[in-house]
Amino acid sequence: MALAALKGDKTLAELSEQFEVHVNQITQWKNQLQERASNVFATAAERNESAGPDVKELHAKIGQLAMANDFLAAALGRVGDPSAKR
């Protein structure tokens, strides 16, 4: 249906009548096909590249930042402490 809508041989109203689907749904599918058509012909490496950052790397970075925040919170908490070195 989306391909037929892209071809433009028939109007959306004609396609809606032929396939018994609302015009808005056909339009939505057509837009999705236009946006994602490049993924159909992309290699696996290109798909992985466009998928975004690796989740494991992000989790590692979150852990690293959490440890740094804890360390700094503890260090700043001791600033007013009389036992803190100056």
C-alpha positions as CSV (number, residue, x, y, z in Angstrom):
1,M,0.0,0.0,0.0
2,A,2.8,2.4,0.9
3,L,4.5,1.6,-2.4
4,A,1.3,2.2,-4.3
5,A,0.9,5.6,-2.5
6,L,4.5,6.5,-3.4
7,K,4.0,5.6,-7.0
8,G,1.2,8.1,-7.3
9,D,-0.7,6.1,-9.9
10,K,-3.9,6.3,-7.8
11,T,-5.1,8.9,-5.4
12,L,-5.1,8.3,-1.7
13,A,-8.9,8.1,-1.8
14,E,-8.8,5.4,-4.5
15,L,-6.2,3.4,-2.5
16,S,-8.3,3.8,0.6
17,E,-11.3,2.5,-1.2
18,Q,-9.4,-0.4,-2.8
19,F,-7.7,-1.6,0.4
20,E,-10.4,-0.6,2.8
21,V,-8.0,1.4,4.9
22,H,-8.4,5.0,6.1
23,V,-6.5,7.7,4.1
24,N,-4.7,8.8,7.3
25,Q,-3.3,5.3,7.8
26,I,-2.0,5.1,4.2
27,T,-0.4,8.5,4.6
28,Q,1.3,7.4,7.8
29,W,2.6,4.2,6.2
30,K,3.8,6.2,3.2
31,N,5.7,8.6,5.4
32,Q,7.3,5.8,7.4
33,L,8.4,4.1,4.2
34,Q,10.0,7.3,3.0
35,E,11.8,7.8,6.3
36,R,13.1,4.2,6.7
37,A,13.6,3.1,3.1
38,S,17.4,3.6,3.3
39,N,17.5,1.0,6.1
40,V,16.3,-1.6,3.8
41,F,19.4,-1.3,1.6
42,A,21.9,-0.5,4.4
43,T,24.5,-3.1,5.3
44,A,24.6,-4.5,8.8
45,A,27.5,-2.3,9.7
46,E,25.7,0.8,8.6
47,R,22.6,-0.2,10.6
48,N,24.7,-0.7,13.7
49,E,26.4,2.7,13.1
50,S,23.1,4.5,12.9
51,A,21.6,2.6,15.9
52,G,23.4,4.8,18.4
53,P,25.9,4.3,21.1
54,D,26.6,0.9,22.7
55,V,24.5,0.3,25.8
56,K,27.4,-1.4,27.6
57,E,29.6,1.6,27.1
58,L,26.8,3.9,28.4
59,H,26.4,1.8,31.5
60,A,30.1,1.9,32.2
61,K,30.1,5.6,31.8
62,I,27.2,6.0,34.2
63,G,29.0,3.9,36.8
64,Q,32.2,5.9,36.4
65,L,30.3,9.2,36.8
66,A,28.3,7.8,39.8
67,M,31.6,6.9,41.5
68,A,33.1,10.4,40.8
69,N,29.9,12.0,42.2
70,D,30.1,9.9,45.4
71,F,33.8,10.7,45.8
72,L,33.2,14.5,45.4
73,A,30.2,14.5,47.6
74,A,32.2,12.8,50.4
75,A,35.2,15.2,49.8
76,L,33.0,18.3,49.9
77,G,31.3,17.0,53.0
78,R,34.6,17.1,54.8
79,V,35.6,20.6,53.8
80,G,34.1,22.1,57.0
81,D,35.3,19.2,59.1
82,P,38.1,20.2,61.5
83,S,40.0,17.1,60.6
84,A,40.2,18.1,56.9
85,K,43.6,19.0,55.7
86,R,44.1,22.5,54.3
